[in-house]
């Protein structure tokens, strides 16, 4: 029963990935990139939009540090891997969003 369920979930995920790859881009209005903060401060364009991503980056790195310094028998448990994946994602969101907000565009 579990094997059939896992195969079904895998096929569903693969179908979703294939659909995303083969679908045309979703058009987005250029007005979307007009944020409230247009100021340049300390040489950083859209300063508040960029800097507001620092908490994501810092908390993500902090979580990774805590998870990776854990040693012993339980280091490679599924819970620890999920913990690390979550905080890696948070750190990457901080980096990606900060980079996007430096010069927002549809490209």
N, C-alpha and C positions, 0 to 999 in steps of 0.2 A: 504494500500500500504506500509506504513512504517513498520507495523508488519511483513509482508512477507519479506521485505528487511532485517530487523534486524535478523529474523530467518535464512535467507540465510547466512548472515555474520557470525552468531554464528556457524552454521554448517560448514562453510568454515574454521573457526578458529579451531574448534574441529577436523576436518579432518586433518588439518596441524599438530596439536599437536599429534594426533594418529600416523600419518606418521613418525614424528620425533622420537617417542618412539619406534616404531616397526622397524625402519631402522637400519641396522648395522652401527657401527662407521665408519667414513670416515678416511682411513689411512693417516697418515701424516709423512713426512720424518723427521728423527731425526735431520737432518741439520737445520731444521726450528728453533730449539732451540739454535743455535750458533749465538749469538748476537755480535755486534761489540765491545761492552764494556764488557770485561771479568774481569775487575779489582775489587778488594775488597778494599773499602775505609771506614774508621771508623767502621770496622767490618761488613759492609753490602756488600754481594756479588752482583756483577752486579750493582754497585752503581748508575751509571747514568740512567740505565733502571728502577731501583726501584724509585729513587728520582724524575724522570720525571713525575711520577703519582701524586705527591703532589698537583700540581695545580688543578687537577680533584677533589681530596678529599677536598681541602680547599674551592674551589668555590662551590662545592656541599653542603658542610656544611654551608657556608655563605648564600646560597640561601634558604636552609631549615630554618636557623635561621630567615631570613627576612620573609619567608612565615608563619612560626609558630607564630611569635610574632604579626602578624596581627590579630586584634580582631574586633568584631563587627558583623554587619549584613552580610557582604559579605565574611566572612571567609570560609564558606563551599561551595562556588560557584564552578562550573565546571572549571573555569579558574584558581582559586586558587589550586584546586586539581591537575590540569595538571602541574602547576608551581611546586608544591611540589613533584610530581612524577618525573618530569624532573630532579630536583636537587637531589633527593634521588638516582636516577639512576646514576647521575654523581658522587656522593660520593661513591656509591658501585662499580662503574667502577674503581675509584682510588684505593680503597681497594683491589679489586680482581686482578687487573692488577699488582699492587705493590707486592702482595703476590705471584703471578705467577712468576714474574721476579726475586724474591729472589732465586728460584731454578727451572728454567724452565725445564719441561719434558713433555712427551706425556701422562703420567699417569694423 
